[in-house]
Amino acid sequence: MADLGHVLASGGAVVLPTETVYGLFAKALDEEAVDQVYALKQRPRDKALNLNVSSLADIYAFSQNQPAFLDKLYQHFLPGPLTIILEANDRVPHWVNSGLGTVGFRVPSHPVTLDLIAQHGPLIGPSANRSGQASGVLFEDIMAEFDGQVIGYADDAALTGQDSTILDLSGDRATVLRQGAITKAQLLEVVPELTFE
């Protein structure tokens, strides 16, 4: 099995587990590495990608106009199955967020993946499947799908298969763009300052 850190450092893509599904990870600030993931997934270029980071400081480093309750949200729910969308700053490359004014942040809790993000991040990590297909949850299926195209894999049989909740905080009011493992009620219980559309 290839050394995952070496593959990432050299601009390659690797399949890693999160707490929800498998992702296809590569260095976010390396345009060629990101291009490779788009090609592997057959993903339309206008579909933006998230930044996988390992700390709250990383989120602040690539965003702007953050809500005052962001720290509390992070401390309670992250690392974990929550994607937070914020206004992007000029450090976010156009090949990650497709030139949008926003960017999503993900902090997976899987220890192997989080450690690699801390060492080599920020990383992109969309689900390990062809675009339009179901998110990748079966390791054998993923290895067969990308056989010969991806050389780095990390297995974990304990994935939930449930996608992360996507919480958009880029506007005046919060929006849940995808309901996943974390509910709106759970978010409000911790952060009552949240106002939803």
C-alpha contacts under 8 A as a table, 3 or more apart, distances in Angstrom:
res1	aa1	res2	aa2	distance
1	M	151	I	7.53
1	M	152	G	6.65
1	M	153	Y	7.42
2	A	6	H	7.92
2	A	7	V	7.24
2	A	151	I	6.25
2	A	152	G	5.25
2	A	153	Y	7.72
3	D	6	H	5.37
3	D	7	V	6.34
3	D	152	G	6.94
4	L	7	V	5.15
4	L	8	L	6.28
4	L	14	V	6.76
4	L	152	G	5.57
4	L	153	Y	7.34
5	G	8	L	5.19
5	G	9	A	6.02
5	G	116	L	6.64
5	G	120	H	7.43
6	H	9	A	5.05
6	H	10	S	6.10
7	V	10	S	5.29
7	V	11	G	6.49
7	V	12	G	5.00
7	V	13	A	6.79
7	V	14	V	7.18
7	V	152	G	6.87
8	L	11	G	5.25
8	L	12	G	5.07
8	L	13	A	6.22
8	L	14	V	7.09
8	L	26	A	5.93
8	L	27	K	6.42
8	L	120	H	7.06
9	A	12	G	7.30
9	A	27	K	7.64
9	A	120	H	6.77
11	G	26	A	6.89
11	G	27	K	6.60
11	G	30	D	6.90
11	G	32	E	7.27
11	G	33	A	5.09
12	G	26	A	6.25
12	G	27	K	7.98
12	G	33	A	5.96
12	G	36	Q	7.89
12	G	150	V	7.98
13	A	24	L	6.50
13	A	25	F	5.46
13	A	26	A	4.74
13	A	33	A	6.89
13	A	36	Q	7.47
13	A	37	V	6.81
13	A	150	V	6.31
13	A	151	I	7.78
13	A	152	G	7.15
14	V	24	L	5.73
14	V	25	F	5.27
14	V	26	A	6.65
14	V	150	V	6.22
14	V	151	I	6.80
14	V	152	G	4.59
14	V	153	Y	5.71
15	V	22	Y	6.57
15	V	23	G	5.64
15	V	24	L	4.69
15	V	25	F	6.11
15	V	128	A	6.78
15	V	150	V	7.58
15	V	152	G	6.24
15	V	153	Y	4.72
15	V	154	A	6.33
16	L	22	Y	5.55
16	L	23	G	5.45
16	L	24	L	6.56
16	L	25	F	6.85
16	L	113	T	6.21
16	L	153	Y	6.13
16	L	154	A	5.21
16	L	155	D	7.13
17	P	20	T	7.58
17	P	21	V	6.13
17	P	22	Y	4.33
17	P	23	G	6.18
17	P	110	H	6.73
17	P	113	T	6.65
17	P	154	A	6.76
17	P	155	D	6.73
17	P	156	D	6.36
17	P	159	L	7.48
18	T	21	V	5.64
18	T	22	Y	5.86
18	T	23	G	6.96
18	T	108	P	5.37
18	T	109	S	6.52
18	T	110	H	5.19
18	T	113	T	6.76
18	T	159	L	7.35
19	E	80	G	7.05
19	E	81	P	6.82
19	E	108	P	6.45
19	E	109	S	6.03
19	E	110	H	5.62
19	E	158	A	7.99
19	E	159	L	5.61
19	E	160	T	6.69
20	T	81	P	6.82
20	T	159	L	5.27
20	T	160	T	5.01
20	T	161	G	5.04
20	T	162	Q	5.34
20	T	163	D	5.67
20	T	164	S	6.83
21	V	127	S	6.72
21	V	128	A	7.98
21	V	135	S	6.63
21	V	136	G	5.84
21	V	137	V	5.16
21	V	159	L	5.99
21	V	160	T	6.98
21	V	161	G	5.22
21	V	162	Q	7.04
21	V	163	D	6.86
22	Y	127	S	5.75
22	Y	128	A	5.52
22	Y	135	S	7.61
22	Y	136	G	5.46
22	Y	137	V	5.93
22	Y	139	F	7.93
23	G	125	G	4.97
23	G	126	P	5.21
23	G	127	S	4.12
23	G	128	A	4.54
23	G	136	G	7.45
24	L	37	V	7.04
24	L	124	I	7.63
24	L	125	G	4.92
24	L	126	P	5.61
24	L	127	S	5.92
24	L	128	A	4.82
25	F	37	V	7.73
25	F	123	L	6.17
25	F	124	I	5.35
25	F	125	G	4.14
25	F	126	P	7.04
26	A	33	A	5.90
26	A	34	V	6.44
26	A	37	V	7.30
26	A	123	L	5.36
26	A	124	I	5.51
26	A	125	G	6.75
27	K	30	D	5.50
27	K	33	A	6.20
27	K	34	V	6.94
27	K	120	H	6.98
27	K	121	G	6.27
27	K	122	P	6.35
27	K	123	L	4.51
27	K	124	I	6.28
28	A	31	E	7.18
28	A	33	A	7.43
28	A	34	V	6.27
28	A	51	L	6.91
28	A	96	V	6.73
28	A	121	G	7.21
28	A	122	P	5.68
28	A	123	L	4.59
28	A	124	I	5.14
29	L	93	P	6.87
29	L	122	P	7.29
29	L	123	L	7.76
30	D	33	A	5.33
30	D	34	V	6.37
31	E	34	V	5.13
31	E	35	D	6.09
31	E	95	W	6.55
32	E	35	D	4.94
32	E	36	Q	6.21
33	A	36	Q	5.12
33	A	37	V	6.62
34	V	37	V	5.20
34	V	38	Y	6.40
34	V	95	W	7.30
34	V	96	V	7.42
34	V	124	I	7.40
35	D	38	Y	5.14
35	D	39	A	6.21
36	Q	39	A	5.08
36	Q	40	L	6.10
37	V	40	L	5.00
37	V	41	K	6.06
38	Y	41	K	5.31
38	Y	42	Q	5.74
38	Y	43	R	5.07
38	Y	44	P	7.30
38	Y	45	R	7.11
39	A	42	Q	4.88
39	A	43	R	6.65
40	L	43	R	7.82
40	L	130	R	7.27
40	L	146	F	7.77
40	L	149	Q	7.68
41	K	128	A	7.54
41	K	129	N	6.16
41	K	130	R	4.34
41	K	131	S	5.38
42	Q	130	R	6.02
42	Q	131	S	5.69
43	R	47	K	7.17
43	R	130	R	7.32
43	R	131	S	5.15
44	P	47	K	5.67
45	R	48	A	7.26
45	R	98	S	6.94
46	D	98	S	5.59
47	K	97	N	7.78
47	K	98	S	6.82
48	A	96	V	5.96
48	A	97	N	4.38
48	A	98	S	5.17
48	A	100	L	7.93
48	A	103	V	7.91
49	L	96	V	5.27
49	L	97	N	5.61
49	L	98	S	7.89
49	L	103	V	7.63
49	L	104	G	7.21
49	L	124	I	6.50
49	L	125	G	7.75
49	L	126	P	6.84
50	N	96	V	7.12
50	N	97	N	7.30
50	N	103	V	6.25
50	N	104	G	4.50
50	N	105	F	5.49
50	N	106	R	6.68
50	N	124	I	5.91
50	N	125	G	7.13
50	N	126	P	7.42
51	L	96	V	7.78
51	L	103	V	7.33
51	L	104	G	6.12
51	L	105	F	4.96
51	L	106	R	6.20
51	L	122	P	5.98
51	L	123	L	5.79
51	L	124	I	5.24
51	L	125	G	7.55
52	N	105	F	5.86
52	N	106	R	4.70
52	N	107	V	5.67
52	N	108	P	7.44
52	N	117	I	6.92
52	N	121	G	7.10
52	N	122	P	5.54
52	N	123	L	4.99
52	N	124	I	5.69
52	N	125	G	6.61
53	V	58	D	6.09
53	V	59	I	7.09
53	V	105	F	6.94
53	V	106	R	6.32
53	V	107	V	5.45
53	V	114	L	7.92
53	V	117	I	6.05
53	V	118	A	7.05
53	V	121	G	6.17
53	V	122	P	5.10
53	V	123	L	6.81
54	S	58	D	6.84
54	S	79	P	7.83
54	S	107	V	5.71
54	S	108	P	7.95
54	S	114	L	6.17
54	S	115	D	7.92
54	S	117	I	6.03
54	S	118	A	5.34
54	S	121	G	7.72
54	S	122	P	7.88
55	S	58	D	5.28
55	S	59	I	6.82
55	S	107	V	7.44
56	L	59	I	5.12
56	L	60	Y	6.47
56	L	71	D	7.39
56	L	74	Y	6.87
57	A	60	Y	5.15
57	A	61	A	6.12
58	D	61	A	4.89
58	D	62	F	6.56
59	I	62	F	5.56
59	I	63	S	6.20
59	I	105	F	6.85
60	Y	63	S	5.30
60	Y	64	Q	6.93
60	Y	66	Q	7.69
61	A	91	R	7.86
62	F	88	A	6.18
62	F	89	N	5.63
62	F	90	D	7.63
62	F	91	R	5.78
62	F	92	V	6.04
63	S	66	Q	7.11
63	S	86	L	6.22
63	S	87	E	5.54
63	S	88	A	4.44
63	S	89	N	4.86
63	S	103	V	7.59
64	Q	86	L	7.23
64	Q	87	E	5.51
64	Q	88	A	6.06
64	Q	89	N	5.65
65	N	86	L	7.85
65	N	87	E	6.61
66	Q	70	L	6.73
66	Q	86	L	6.83
66	Q	87	E	7.55
66	Q	169	L	8.00
67	P	70	L	5.56
67	P	169	L	7.56
68	A	71	D	7.31
69	F	72	K	5.35
69	F	73	L	6.28
69	F	191	V	7.05
69	F	193	E	7.45
70	L	73	L	5.05
70	L	74	Y	6.10
71	D	74	Y	5.11
71	D	75	Q	6.12
72	K	75	Q	5.19
72	K	76	H	6.31
72	K	190	V	7.82
72	K	191	V	7.23
73	L	76	H	5.49
73	L	77	F	6.05
73	L	78	L	7.63
73	L	187	L	7.89
73	L	190	V	7.34
73	L	191	V	6.75
74	Y	77	F	5.48
74	Y	78	L	5.00
74	Y	79	P	7.62
75	Q	78	L	6.08
76	H	190	V	7.51
77	F	80	G	5.84
77	F	81	P	7.69
77	F	82	L	6.97
78	L	81	P	7.49
78	L	82	L	7.06
78	L	107	V	6.24
78	L	108	P	7.71
78	L	109	S	7.47
79	P	107	V	4.84
79	P	108	P	5.39
79	P	109	S	4.71
80	G	107	V	6.25
80	G	108	P	5.36
80	G	109	S	5.07
81	P	106	R	7.84
81	P	107	V	7.78
81	P	108	P	6.71
81	P	109	S	7.80
81	P	163	D	7.19
81	P	164	S	4.30
81	P	165	T	6.35
81	P	180	G	7.68
81	P	181	A	6.32
81	P	182	I	7.04
82	L	106	R	6.58
82	L	107	V	7.66
82	L	164	S	5.03
82	L	165	T	4.90
82	L	166	I	6.05
82	L	167	L	7.28
82	L	181	A	7.84
82	L	182	I	6.95
83	T	104	G	6.25
83	T	105	F	5.46
83	T	106	R	4.88
83	T	107	V	7.71
83	T	164	S	6.32
83	T	165	T	5.99
83	T	166	I	4.62
83	T	167	L	6.05
84	I	104	G	5.42
84	I	105	F	5.16
84	I	106	R	6.80
84	I	166	I	6.04
84	I	167	L	4.98
84	I	168	D	5.93
84	I	169	L	6.87
85	I	102	T	6.59
85	I	103	V	5.50
85	I	104	G	4.11
85	I	105	F	6.22
85	I	166	I	7.41
85	I	167	L	6.14
85	I	168	D	4.53
85	I	169	L	5.58
85	I	170	S	6.12
86	L	102	T	5.52
86	L	103	V	5.72
86	L	104	G	6.42
86	L	105	F	7.93
86	L	168	D	6.68
86	L	169	L	5.40
86	L	170	S	4.45
87	E	101	G	5.86
87	E	102	T	4.26
87	E	103	V	6.29
87	E	170	S	5.21
88	A	91	R	7.79
88	A	92	V	6.32
88	A	100	L	7.98
88	A	101	G	5.52
88	A	102	T	4.55
88	A	103	V	5.30
89	N	92	V	6.06
89	N	101	G	7.88
90	D	93	P	7.39
92	V	96	V	7.05
92	V	97	N	7.31
92	V	103	V	7.74
93	P	96	V	5.64
93	P	97	N	6.96
93	P	99	G	7.75
94	H	97	N	5.46
94	H	98	S	5.10
94	H	99	G	4.51
94	H	100	L	7.58
95	W	98	S	5.39
95	W	99	G	7.14
96	V	99	G	7.82
96	V	124	I	7.76
97	N	100	L	5.61
97	N	101	G	7.91
97	N	102	T	7.06
97	N	103	V	5.87
100	L	103	V	7.49
102	T	170	S	6.83
107	V	114	L	7.30
108	P	113	T	7.06
108	P	114	L	6.12
109	S	113	T	7.62
109	S	114	L	6.26
110	H	113	T	5.47
110	H	114	L	5.92
111	P	114	L	5.10
111	P	115	D	5.96
112	V	115	D	5.33
112	V	116	L	6.41
113	T	116	L	5.16
113	T	117	I	6.20
114	L	117	I	5.03
114	L	118	A	6.17
115	D	118	A	5.08
115	D	119	Q	6.30
116	L	119	Q	5.07
116	L	120	H	5.86
116	L	121	G	7.23
117	I	120	H	5.24
117	I	121	G	4.39
117	I	122	P	6.16
117	I	123	L	6.30
118	A	121	G	5.71
118	A	122	P	7.73
120	H	123	L	7.25
127	S	135	S	5.57
127	S	136	G	6.11
128	A	135	S	6.56
128	A	136	G	5.11
128	A	142	I	6.78
129	N	133	Q	6.30
129	N	134	A	6.94
129	N	135	S	5.92
129	N	136	G	5.46
129	N	142	I	7.02
129	N	145	E	7.65
130	R	133	Q	5.69
135	S	161	G	7.80
136	G	139	F	7.61
136	G	141	D	7.81
136	G	142	I	6.47
136	G	161	G	7.97
137	V	142	I	7.89
137	V	159	L	6.93
137	V	161	G	5.75
138	L	141	D	5.42
138	L	142	I	6.44
138	L	157	A	7.98
139	F	142	I	5.17
139	F	143	M	6.23
139	F	155	D	6.46
139	F	156	D	7.76
139	F	157	A	7.74
140	E	143	M	5.20
140	E	144	A	6.22
141	D	144	A	5.14
141	D	145	E	6.06
142	I	145	E	4.95
142	I	146	F	6.22
143	M	146	F	5.43
143	M	147	D	5.51
144	A	147	D	5.06
146	F	149	Q	5.28
146	F	150	V	5.84
147	D	150	V	6.51
148	G	151	I	6.86
150	V	153	Y	7.77
156	D	159	L	6.80
162	Q	180	G	6.33
162	Q	181	A	6.30
163	D	180	G	5.21
163	D	181	A	6.65
164	S	178	R	7.77
164	S	179	Q	7.51
164	S	180	G	4.81
164	S	181	A	5.77
164	S	182	I	7.35
165	T	176	V	7.28
165	T	177	L	7.67
165	T	178	R	5.42
165	T	179	Q	4.91
165	T	180	G	4.01
165	T	181	A	5.95
165	T	182	I	5.74
165	T	183	T	7.52
166	I	176	V	5.77
166	I	177	L	5.34
166	I	178	R	5.00
166	I	179	Q	6.76
166	I	180	G	7.41
167	L	174	A	6.90
167	L	175	T	5.84
167	L	176	V	4.69
167	L	177	L	6.15
167	L	178	R	7.48
168	D	171	G	7.47
168	D	174	A	5.60
168	D	175	T	5.05
168	D	176	V	6.20
168	D	177	L	6.73
169	L	172	D	7.59
169	L	173	R	6.89
169	L	174	A	4.99
169	L	175	T	6.92
170	S	173	R	7.98
170	S	174	A	7.54
171	G	174	A	6.69
173	R	194	L	7.61
173	R	195	T	5.45
173	R	196	F	5.27
173	R	197	E	5.72
174	A	194	L	6.62
174	A	195	T	5.84
174	A	196	F	4.61
174	A	197	E	6.28
175	T	196	F	5.72
175	T	197	E	6.06
176	V	179	Q	6.47
176	V	184	K	7.52
179	Q	182	I	7.21
179	Q	183	T	6.70
180	G	183	T	6.98
182	I	186	Q	6.52
182	I	187	L	7.32
183	T	186	Q	5.21
183	T	187	L	6.44
184	K	187	L	5.06
184	K	188	L	6.19
185	A	188	L	5.14
185	A	189	E	6.10
186	Q	189	E	5.12
186	Q	190	V	6.59
187	L	190	V	5.48
187	L	191	V	5.88
187	L	192	P	7.73
187	L	194	L	7.96
188	L	191	V	4.85
188	L	192	P	4.67
188	L	193	E	7.49
188	L	194	L	6.36
189	E	192	P	5.96
191	V	194	L	5.89
192	P	195	T	7.91
